[in-house]
Amino acid sequence: INDVGSSFGSYSIGMRFSLGQVSGYRRLIQFQDADIGQYVFNGAFRFYDNGNNPSGGSITANTTVDFVLTRTTTGTVNGYVNGSSTPVLSFLDGTDARTNANRTLQFFRDNTGGSDFSTSGNVSLLRVWDGPLTAAEIPMAMTIVPEPTTAVLVTVGAAAVVLRMSRRRTRGR
């Protein structure tokens, strides 16, 4: 994340996860040792900032979801769910939730002494970009390009060996 002065600057954070509990507040991202941050609140995505608290979209317990949060240096924050290029929450972060002396960035845990976390769930992908993704980039942001399997590599290698050997036999005649 771009560390500008005492804040993180612009960024995008992508998460593929599920939570066992979605009632009440369940912290997703902590930007400082305070309550300010990204949560799930009663099944919706909510950015808690001691004031505006925009929310939108939905999440069901024990169901995997992709969530991407973007922020520009001018404070425009957008939250996207499951690859949709239409944000489920959008606001101007006037209080600059990123600014803090500790410059902390933590996931799925609450600040000291808090209980705003899910006691179960999983995370299968976490991505951080040093800049805000555009709405056009969101649909592919959490896509995983599969690596070739061993069987494919062995088959291609065997075909290359057979081809090479057949060319040697043809030249030898």
C-alpha positions, -999 to 999 in steps of 0.1 A, spaced: 0 0 0 13 34 -9 24 50 24 19 88 19 28 108 51 7 94 79 -19 77 56 -19 48 32 -27 69 0 -47 52 -27 -53 15 -28 -76 -14 -36 -81 -45 -14 -97 -76 -27 -110 -104 -5 -125 -138 -12 -140 -151 21 -169 -164 40 -180 -156 76 -198 -180 99 -217 -151 115 -230 -120 97 -253 -106 124 -241 -76 144 -208 -61 134 -181 -84 119 -148 -66 111 -133 -72 77 -105 -45 75 -90 -25 103 -72 7 93 -63 19 128 -67 8 164 -102 21 166 -137 11 154 -133 28 120 -131 3 92 -149 -21 68 -174 -44 84 -203 -67 76 -232 -55 96 -264 -76 98 -257 -92 65 -246 -60 46 -213 -44 38 -208 -13 60 -179 11 63 -180 24 98 -165 59 102 -182 73 133 -206 92 112 -217 85 76 -215 47 78 -225 38 42 -237 3 36 -249 -19 8 -248 -53 -8 -254 -85 11 -236 -115 24 -251 -148 38 -234 -168 66 -210 -195 53 -213 -184 17 -181 -173 -2 -181 -138 -15 -156 -116 -34 -154 -80 -20 -131 -53 -34 -127 -20 -16 -110 9 -35 -99 44 -23 -85 73 -43 -61 99 -28 -90 124 -29 -111 101 -6 -135 85 -30 -143 50 -16 -161 23 -35 -170 -13 -24 -178 -39 -50 -193 -74 -45 -188 -106 -66 -172 -89 -97 -200 -64 -103 -187 -31 -117 -215 -12 -99 -204 -4 -63 -227 -15 -35 -213 13 -14 -197 46 -25 -188 76 -4 -163 104 2 -141 95 32 -140 129 47 -126 117 80 -97 99 62 -102 66 81 -67 55 68 -48 82 88 -33 70 121 0 70 139 3 32 138 -4 28 101 -20 -5 107 -38 -27 82 -54 -59 97 -80 -83 84 -108 -102 102 -100 -90 137 -113 -64 160 -93 -38 178 -81 -46 214 -108 -59 236 -134 -58 209 -157 -87 199 -167 -75 164 -153 -105 145 -167 -138 132 -156 -168 152 -156 -190 120 -152 -186 83 -124 -188 57 -103 -167 34 -92 -181 1 -78 -150 -16 -65 -117 -4 -51 -91 -28 -38 -56 -23 -32 -31 -52 -12 1 -49 -39 22 -64 -76 23 -70 -90 -2 -95 -114 12 -120 -150 -1 -123 -140 -17 -156 -112 -36 -138 -134 -50 -110 -150 -80 -129 -116 -96 -134 -99 -84 -102 -104 -116 -83 -100 -140 -112 -73 -167 -107 -55 -178 -138 -50 -215 -134 -15 -230 -137 -10 -258 -161 -16 -292 -144 11 -318 -143 -9 -340 -167 -10 -313 -193 27 -306 -190 36 -343 -192 13 -348 -223 29 -317 -241 64 -329 -232 57 -365 -244 42 -352 -276 74 -331 -282 96 -361 -276 76 -383 -300 76 -356 -327 114 -351 -323 120 -389 -325 99 -392 -356 119 -365 -373 151 -382 -365 139 -415 -380 128 -397 -412 162 -381 -416 180 -414 -409 165 -432 -439 
